[in-house]
Structure formats: structure tokens, C-alpha cells
Amino acid sequence: MAQTPIILDPPPGTMDGVNILDDNTAIVQLRAPGKSYVHLRGDFNNFVINNSSLMRKSTDGNLHWMQLNNLDPDVQYRYHFLCDGNLEIGDPYGTLVLDPWEDQYISAATYPDMPSYPTGQAYWQQTVFQTVEPEFGWTDQNFQRPPSDRLIIYETLVRDFDETQTFQDVIDRLDYLQYMGFNAIELMPVSEFEGNLSWGYNPNYRFAVDKFYGTKEKLKELVNECHNRGIAVILDIVPNHGYGTDPLARLYLDGDGSIAANNPWFNETARHPFSPGYDYDHGDPWTKEFWKRVFDFWIDEFHVDGYRVDLSKGLTQTNSGSNVGYWSQYDQSRVDILFDYGNHIWNNHPGSYVILEHLGSDDEEMVLANGGFMLWGKMTQQYTESAMGYDGDINYGSWQNRGWNWPNLVTYAESHDEERAAFSLTSFGNASGDYDTKQEATAMDRLEMMHAFLLAIPGPKMMWNWGELGYQISIFDCLNGTFEEGCKLNEKPAPWEDLENEHRVGLAKTIAALNHLKKTQPVFGTYDFNVDGSGKGKRIHLYSPDQNAVLVGNFDVIPMDIVPGFPYTGTWYDHFTGEEIAVNDLGNAWYLQPGEWRLLLDTPLPTPDTDGSTPIVTNVGCMDEAAQNYDPSAEADSGTCMYVTTLELGLDGVEASPLGVHVAGSFQGWNPGGTTMELGEDGLYRASFVAVQGDMVQYKFINGNDWGQDEGVPAECGAPNGFGGFNRELTVGSADAVVPAVCFGTCESCGGTITPAGCADGDCCGEGTVWDIVSGTCVADGSVASDCPEDLNGDGAVSVSDVLQMLGAFGDVCE
């Protein structure tokens, strides 16, 4: 066996892993300091071990590399590294892994044409590369990530989601998830992990899709199909630890299987008491380089929209040993590590979500949240106890009640890690007389109330898969009549037969209606709200200039009087019954039965279908022929019709930059030079985008093509951007529309009119709607006057001020 490598540095810019130079040439590089020699064995050299397989070694001894020539672009090449003649590992950067122990259990239907394992040539996991891979046909160019404060996340484990345990199962249920109103899916880890039937938190190869779920093309298809439905995809990622088959760990292990002192990427002993497996050293620059490549890879290659960072509190080099209290204290080194990763992601992929499973101290979480991270907000006990009819204080489920500046708390009642609320409710719920929360119908009603008080609080929210159906198999159920901690990770049966259960369908429909409100109605994104959630009579009040809402519920098992706390007298509407209610006395108490809850708004909206006796229609789509994504096969409207919105800008004396005028926003990933505004003959700059009706879009204009040349949006016409400033904001309507021209950096209109071109004839509004000059939007015909005729204030012009004066004096219509 050749053991004396040629000492030569790799070409500049060569990265660890496979570097494709052209269709027939690649350089493969392994970083392995301290290894005397490394052989690269694979199909390209018939797995030989001789001088031809011996990799060159860099002058500093850290890198081993080899250039491969005359490669066939149609061939998938299997390969591994053999270090110092006795240690075989796959490529840490490999994107396809062949496993000699587990692949036999993966069906051809799940992974067609899987490369065979090179039996007789290897004994450990192999990686695979191809110089020219088939291009995936992405069609998600118009996808706009939902605003982070409007996220309704559906956390799911592909393994248990449906019968065949594949990405295809999730694809097949996307119409259902779209109907349910979820605008983000959070996939538990899908990168290669040990075994097949795992939750995925024992990962090894961080750039490879686990084949048990399907091919990488199938994962791309899942992301693409989600995006085409307005659904973001968030990956659960595990940077805290690795396990024995992690190639970076395996490179440097002692004889007893523990991390060796010379391992550059891992700590010899974990720095905190809750680290499973081997603990990554995130203070090491090589570790940081590796993980930044991981974070870039899944966004670039798979178009995912961000990450849920598992066990983020473990990313520290402060050694707390077994002291949980010390580990949970504020740790500036941990904060610095997380911001280093977060800023890398945001700088390279603006608008990406980064959600931390931190569950840390209040002061540390506040710093992270105010800096742009979202954080898991575990409220399982509080919401479940409330639903069961006991004392549960949900006030801490509000980001404002935690003292944060921005709505970055992902509150949840259930997650993959917690007991199922429906199991606790139907097993241990409270009762009084004939009213028993353990009975199925009553339990589902109370889960409706629980979810109303979860989803109504402004800010992002998360649900565990099947929670919308009241999944009541315990997380600890061994499915043999026993309950054990050791059964927590076991497979659990999917409950899709519950779509035939009247009570559970009613729950699902109610949650879908709540999700729709949260995504589309302005008051559910307000910063002006309060949560009164400590007693059994709970209330949430939401206030905004355009809409107000009051949610009141009796979580007790006996009737109670409760004052709803309306902000003003007048007409209110029960959203779920359609009842119109005249409120004359703000101090009047309502008598609510146990489990009764009411959601009141001061704007009338269509009454949603919550009838559990009729099936959920999942063949949904856009039914508006005028929309960009009209679906003639749809049986029900999905509320996801997409329309063209055109933005207009006047510079009004400001000199245009020679770099051009641009607009950046949530609709295009906040790329300051990505969307050019075209100058029209009328002196206005215009740019258009396509988005889903009801989407809240934030944007700002750029006089140039980079940050620092962006406008300062005044507070009076802006929405908080989460970093102390303001962006412009609009809600996409139900027709193609032109937003009236504004002047750069001001709230003032430009171009002499606030009415878009063509709106005098109704051309910019959809059928049955007209342009309302007061609100600056298309509204239902008849809800705004067509001929408010006169100069009421005597200023010589009929304008908005005349309309407002007339409305204040005479009511809500012009006649």
C-alpha cells in the first residue's frame, strides 16, 4: 500500500468535498490534519489501493486532495476515503450515502434506481457523486415567503405522516394542508441519519437526504409544490451533536469510541448536560466554516426557507458540566455563536427564517428575539391544563408579555416532543355533573377553544401534525397496552380515518377558519393587543385602526359570567355564527356555558364552514379566471389566487442613481438590486410582482442597487421592520391593482393623483368592486359612494378631506 503522498497544495479556491471543474473533471478534497496518508477509492479507479489512489497532501498537512479526469457525466461514482490504511469514511460533504446495513429495507418505490453498495470493495458507508446531475424544473419563482409574524407552522415527521413514510405522502396531502391554512411546514430532520426509523436527531451526513424518505429530487418536488401553494418549508437541523457514523467524528475517535483530543470539530466532553452523542465545538473556525456551508446548501440547493435549530442552547463553549442551572444562565459566548450563524444566513439569504429551540433564560431569549431570531415558545402545560378545565395561565404565550420588541415567539401547545393535548384531555380532563371534558365531543369542542386562544395571539404559531384532528395516541404509547418513556420515539399510526369523524372534522374546520383569519385580517397582526389568560375566564383583545377583535372563553367546567371588554359600543359580529350583536353597555357581563367561546369582530366577514357532518374538500385551488393561477379543476376556492400588484414611485426632485431605481421586499427576498423599477413617460418608476390575495407585503424603494441607498420610511406610513425602522406595507387584494405613486422617503403622494391609472373607469378593480379613494384599495361596489359631489371645505377642490368631512357628518355612504 502506497504511504508517501506527494506534497502539493490544491488549486486556489478548492473546497472540502467534491469540486466539479467540468463535465469530465473533478477535484475531491478531505480535510484530515494529522493523517499521514489518505487513499481515494471509488468506481473511477475500481477501488484500487496503490499509487494511483494515493491523494496529494497540502504543505501544511491539513488537506488531502486528488483530481479525477476522464469522468463520465452520466455515471454515479461511489467512493470513500481510506485514512492511514485502516479507517474508512464517506465524504462529510457527500450528497448521497449508501449504507451497507440499512439500504436493504428501502423499497424501489421509495428510491428508484438506487446505486448498489460496492460489496467486497468497502465495509463502511459510501458517498456518491455525478459531474452532471439532472436539472430540477423549479416553478416557484413567484413564491413569497409569508411574513414571519403571520407564520402558522405545521411540524411533521415524514416517517409517521402517512402509510408509505415518504416525501410523496406529504406531497399527496398538500391540498389538505393548504385547505387547513398552514403557510409553513417544518420537517423534522431529513438529512441522512443513523438507521431508518428515527426522528432524525441522530444525523451523520449533513448534505445528504435520507433515502428512507425518498430521493433528493422528491424533496425538491415537495418544496416546489409547497411554494406553489404559498407554503414555506422550514428544515429542522441539528448542529449541536453528531453520532458515531458522523465522518467528522469518526476521523478522530479514541479506542473506546470517545472523541479524541485532536479532533478539530468536536469537544472531547460535552460542554453542557443535555448533549446527546458527540458535542460539536462551535468555537472552532473549521466547525463554523462547515456549518455555514450546511446552512447555505439546503437553501441554495433545495430552496428551503429557513431552519429550526435543534437544541440551540447547546451551541456554547462555556462548560457547565452537569449543572443545568448554570447552563441555562445568560451566556454571551453562545449568543455570539448564534448571531455569527444567523447573520451569515441573513446576509446570504435575506428573509430566511431562523427559529431556535432555545428554551433558555428570559434575558438571553430577549436578546436573540430582538436581534431577529424566532424562538420556540413552549406552552404545552398551560394550554393543555386550560383545555382540561384546570388552571392554566397562557399569558406567557405572548411575545409582548415577555418584554420582547418584536413578534418572534413561535408559541405552541403541542410539538413532536410533548404529550398530545387530546390524550391528556380525554384521559385526565375535569368534569362537573353531566359536563365531562373527557367525552370525545366535548373534548374536541374544548380543543377548538384552546386553538382559538393560541392562534389569536399575534405572532407566529406552530402545531404538531394531526393536532388539527385531536390526535389522542399518547407519545409514550407502546401500542401494546403499555406506556413507557422508551416508546416515545416509536412509530405512531396516522389518524387519517378521523376525517370521517364528525367531531374531529369540526375541529379541523374551525382551526382552518382561525388560520385564514390570522393570515388575512389586519388585526391579527397588530402590535396593540392584550391577553387576559390567567383565570378560567380568558380574554384576548386586538386593536388596529381598521379592525378590532374580542375573544372570550369559559375554560371552566361550570357556567360563568364574564365581561367581554369591548373597546366601544356599537355593532359587533360573531365570526363563527354570523350573529350581529348590538353592544350598548361596555360593562355588561355575558353568561357563558362551560367550554363556550366567542370571537367578535367589528367588521362583518363571511361565516366559515365549521360543520363536521360535511367532508373537507381538498381539491381546492384558485377559482378566479382573472387570477394568475386560475385552476379550472378546483372544486372549492383555496383563497390563494395570485394577482399582479404594480408599485409606483416618484422621485420628486431627488436625482436618480446611475445604478438604477429598485424596490426590495418580502415578495423577492429583500434583494436590493433584484427588482428594477422602469421609468415611464409620466416620470414615475414602476415595478410589478405577483402574490397571493391577502398576503401582507412589506417593501421599500432603493435609489441605487444596495442597502444604504434605501429610503427611510416614515413611521406614520410604515410598518415596523423588526430592526427599529419601518417598511412600506400593503395587503394584496382580490384583483390586479396599481398602488398609487408615493414620493421617495415620504408618505406623500406623487404624480398628482392618488387614484391609479384606469381606476376612474373601474379598470384596475375586479368585477363587483370599485376604487375607494379614502382607503386606497378596491372595495365592494356599493360600499363606497360613486358620486360624492361637492367641495365641502371650500378649498376649491373635491378631495379626500371633503369625503372625510361628509362621512363624519352623514354616515357611511355618499348619496
C-alpha positions, -999 to +999 in steps of 0.1 A: +000+000+000+014+034-010+020+055+020+041+085+009+020+112-007+032+139-030+033+172-011+014+198-031-012+224-023-046+221-041-055+248-066-067+280-050-104+280-042-107+242-038-132+234-011-136+203+010-157+177-007-162+172-045-154+202-067-168+198-102-145+215-127-163+205-158-184+175-171-153+152-171-132+166-143-135+169-105-112+175-075-120+156-043-106+171-011-106+158+025-095+179+055-078+155+078-049+170+098-026+145+114-034+117+089-002+105+073-018+095+040-053+090+025-064+069-004-094+079-025-111+047-036-141+045-060-157+035-092-133+059-111-103+037-101-120+003-095-115+008-057-077+001-060-052+008-033-020+018-049+000+049-060-028+060-083-053+062-054-030+080-030-042+116-025-018+145-026-011+163+007-010+200+013+022+217+026+005+223+060-006+187+062-042+195+067-056+187+032-056+156+011-068+160-025-069+144-059-080+155-094-101+129-113-101+131-151-120+114-179-152+111-158-184+102-175-211+128-167-238+101-169-222+079-142-229+080-105-195+074-089-193+056-055-163+065-034-148+066+001-116+077+019-092+052+034-071+070+060-038+057+072-046+023+058-073+013+083-100+039+087-127+040+061-151+070+059-175+086+035-172+122+024-186+145+050-199+167+022-214+138+002-249+144-011-259+107-014-249+080+010-250+042+005-254+022+037-244-015+039-268-021+068-300-001+062-304+003+024-319-032+021-350-020+039-357+008+014-381-001-014-376+006-050-408+025-050-394+049-024-360+052-041-359+040-077-326+030-093-306+033-061-269+027-067-258-007-054-235-009-024-199-019-036-199-052-016-164-066-014-148-032-021-158-015+011-173-021+045-184+014+057-209+039+044-201+052+008-208+085-008-218+091-044-212+120-069-220+127-105-205+156-125-237+164-144-269+158-125-304+163-140-317+198-135-348+201-114-376+221-131-384+247-104-416+266-109-416+286-076-402+318-089-432+338-078-433+323-043-433+349-015-424+338+020-451+346+045-443+374+069-426+358+099-453+372+123-480+355+103-465+321+101-487+292+110-463+262+111-472+226+107-445+205+123-444+170+108-424+138+109-423+123+074-418+088+089-452+088+106-472+112+084-488+085+062-486+049+052-455+047+030-434+071+052-421+091+022-419+127+009-446+116-016-470+111+013-466+147+022-470+159-014-502+139-016-516+157+014-506+192+004-541+201-008-554+192+027-527+213+044-535+241+020-572+239+029-562+239+066-545+272+061-510+263+072-485+286+054-453+268+066-443+231+070-415+223+095-399+190+085-382+171+113-346+163+102-344+148+067-306+148+063-290+114+065-293+099+099-285+066+116-309+038+110-342+043+091-370+045+117-356+076+135-369+110+144-337+122+127-319+138+156-290+113+153-276+127+120-244+118+103-240+131+067-253+167+067-255+173+030-274+141+020-311+135+020-321+104+040-331+078+014-357+062+036-380+092+028-371+093-009-348+109-034-334+144-033-355+151-064-386+141-045-377+165-016-372+193-042-406+184-056-421+187-022-406+221-016-417+232-051-453+220-046-454+237-012-442+270-027-467+268-055-494+267-028-480+296-008-465+273+019-429+278+032-407+249+041-385+250+072-360+223+079-352+210+114-314+210+116-291+195+142-258+214+147-253+206+184-242+170+180-233+140+159-231+103+163-206+075+157-211+073+119-206+111+115-175+111+094-160+142+111-164+124+144-152+091+131-120+107+117-107+111+153-120+087+179-102+070+207-102+032+210-132+034+234-152+053+209-149+087+226-138+118+208-100+121+206-082+152+219-070+161+183-105+162+167-108+197+153-146+197+151-158+181+183-153+186+221-137+157+240-165+161+265-198+178+260-199+214+273-235+211+286-256+184+304-281+177+277-259+169+247-266+135+231-239+119+210-208+139+203-207+176+210-197+200+182-171+226+191-187+258+177-159+279+189-136+263+163-133+282+129-134+249+110-166+239+127-181+273+119-170+270+082-186+236+080-219+246+094-221+278+073-218+256+043-246+234+056-269+263+062-261+277+027-265+243+010-302+235+018-314+270+009-294+271-023-300+235-035-335+228-021-350+263-019-359+258+017-370+289+035-351+286+068-343+264+097-355+253+131-322+249+150-325+219+173-310+223+209-297+258+201-289+263+238-262+237+233-241+258+209-217+270+235-182+265+247-189+276+282-185+243+302-215+239+325-208+202+332-239+186+347-251+219+362-284+226+343-289+259+361-255+272+351-261+261+315-294+280+314-279+313+326-271+341+301-241+331+280-226+357+258-204+332+240-235+313+230-252+345+219-221+354+198-220+319+181-257+321+172-255+356+158-225+345+138-246+318+121-277+339+119-260+369+103-244+346+078-278+331+068-295+365+066-266+382+047-265+354+021-302+346+021-322+376+031-356+369+045-348+333+057-363+322+089-341+311+118-361+295+146-342+285+178-353+256+201-336+275+229-359+272+259-334+294+278-333+322+302-356+352+297-327+377+293-309+356+267-340+348+247-349+385+247-315+395+232-319+368+205-355+377+197-348+414+195-319+406+171-341+388+146-343+352+157-376+335+162-377+312+193-399+282+202-424+292+229-433+261+247-468+265+263-479+228+264-487+226+301-505+259+302-527+253+272-534+217+279-543+223+316-567+251+304-584+228+279-587+201+306-607+226+328-579+233+353-559+264+360-536+273+331-520+307+326-515+314+289-502+350+293-466+339+287-476+328+252-475+365+242-442+380+229-452+413+245-457+397+279-421+385+277-409+421+271-397+415+235-396+442+209-408+421+180-433+392+174-406+365+172-422+340+196-433+307+180-459+298+205-472+262+205-494+239+226-480+207+210-447+197+194-430+165+185-415+164+220-446+169+241-476+148+252-506+151+229-532+175+243-561+153+232-547+124+251-543+144+283-578+159+278-596+126+271-577+108+299-575+132+327-598+161+319-620+178+346-658+172+349-688+187+367-721+169+367-730+158+332-703+180+317-672+159+312-642+171+292-631+135+287-660+128+264-650+130+227-675+156+215-668+179+245-630+173+242-630+184+205-651+215+214-626+224+240-597+219+217-614+244+193-614+269+221-577+261+230-566+267+194-586+299+192-567+313+222-534+300+207-539+314+172-555+347+181-524+360+199-504+380+173-471+364+162-460+331+146-476+299+158-469+262+154-490+230+156-478+193+156-491+172+128-526+158+134-533+182+162-560+197+140-577+163+143-573+160+180-547+132+178-550+113+211-525+085+210-500+092+237-465+100+228-455+072+253-479+046+239-461+014+231-492+003+211-494-029+231-514-017+261-484-002+279-470+033+282-432+037+286-407+066+282-388+042+259-417+042+234-416+079+229-396+077+196-416+047+183-437+049+151-472+061+157-502+054+134-515+081+112-551+090+120-565+099+086-596+079+092-606+107+116-615+127+085-647+106+088-653+116+124-678+145+127-663+159+159-628+159+146-637+173+112-655+201+131-623+208+150-602+208+118-626+232+100-626+255+130-588+256+130-588+262+093-611+292+097-588+306+125-558+301+103-575+320+075-583+349+098-547+350+111-533+352+076-557+377+060-572+400+086-552+430+097-560+430+134-544+395+138-510+411+130-514+441+154-489+452+179-517+467+200-533+439+220-536+424+254-540+388+267-560+382+299-552+345+302-545+337+338-580+327+350-605+302+337-624+330+320-599+342+294-600+372+270-579+385+242-583+420+228-569+430+194-569+466+182-560+483+149-571+514+130-591+492+105-604+464+127-608+452+162-615+418+178-625+404+211-621+367+220-637+355+252-639+319+265-650+299+295-624+273+302-641+262+334-664+231+337-693+252+352-710+283+337-696+318+345-702+355+340-675+373+321-673+408+308-660+406+272-643+441+274-655+456+241-635+488+234-666+507+222-703+504+219-719+496+185-723+467+162-701+436+165-702+403+146-698+368+160-674+354+133-684+317+137-722+321+139-727+353+118-748+368+146-749+406+146-747+419+181-755+454+194-732+463+222-747+491+243-731+486+277-694+480+279-697+467+314-723+441+306-713+405+316-720+376+293-731+343+308-710+316+291-716+279+294-686+257+302-664+254+271-683+282+253-662+308+235-670+337+211-649+356+186-663+391+179-651+414+152-663+449+143-661+441+106-685+417+090-669+387+073-683+356+056-693+330+082-669+300+079-680+264+074-673+245+106-699+218+101-682+185+109-710+165+093-699+175+058-665+164+044-635+186+039-630+194+003-593+191-005-594+196-043-590+233-038-575+260-060-579+294-073-613+298-090-610+333-102-604+333-140-588+367-138-561+354-114-526+344-125-530+309-111-566+301-121-573+264-116-603+252-137-603+218-119-608+232-084-639+222-065-635+249-038-616+281-037-584+279-017-580+316-010-547+315-028-555+333-060-525+353-072-527+388-087-503+414-102-496+444-080-478+473-095-459+498-073-454+534-084-427+558-072-419+594-079-385+608-070-399+644-069-367+663-073-344+635-060-317+627-085-320+592-098-290+570-091-269+559-122-272+524-107-309+525-113-340+527-091-351+494-074-376+480-050-368+453-024-394+435-004-407+403+011-420+394-024-385+389-037-363+380-008-353+416+001-327+417-027-319+455-030-307+451-066-330+424-077-361+442-090-356+472-113-382+499-115-388+511-150-392+548-158-424+558-176-431+587-198-450+603-169-419+604-148-430+577-125-410+545-118-429+512-118-423+476-109-448+447-106-449+415-086-473+385-083-485+375-049-514+357-032-545+376-022-544+386+014-506+384+016-491+411+038-462+425+017-435+448+031-412+467+008-391+498+004-376+517-025-339+518-033-323+548-052-294+526-063-289+489-060-277+482-025-286+487+012-276+522+024-293+536-007-327+526+005-353+552+016-361+560+052-398+551+055-416+574+080-434+558+109-467+573+100-470+553+068-447+524+077-448+491+094-421+480+119-394+460+102-382+442+134-349+462+135-360+496+147-370+510+114-401+509+091-410+494+057-439+502+035-467+476+037-497+466+017-522+437+016-527+421-018-562+425-030-585+402-050-577+417-084-547+431-103-540+465-089-518+496-091-507+511-058-508+549-060-475+567-065-456+579-035-426+601-032-392+585-022-388+585+015-421+602+023-457+594+029-467+620+003-484+610-030-466+618-063-480+622-097-509+645-090-535+618-081-540+591-056-561+571-080-543+546-101-545+549-139-577+534-152-595+534-119-618+562-130-634+536-153-630+508-128-604+491-149-580+483-120-606+467-098-622+433-102-658+425-110-682+439-084-655+463-069-646+499-073-617+521-063-621+538-029-600+570-028-603+570+010-587+536+017-567+535-015-579+500-023-606+482-043-637+477-023-671+461-029-693+481-052-719+499-031-697+502+000-683+535-013-701+564-029-698+568-067-705+605-067-695+624-036-701+656-053-690+688-037-663+710-022-674+708+015-645+726+030-643+754+004-607+749-007-616+749-044-612+711-049-631+680-042-606+658-023-603+632+004-608+658+031-642+666+017-651+629+017-640+625+053-659+657+063-691+643+047-687+609+062-683+624+097-715+643+093-738+620+074-727+583+078-710+558+057-723+564+022-725+592-003-759+599-018 
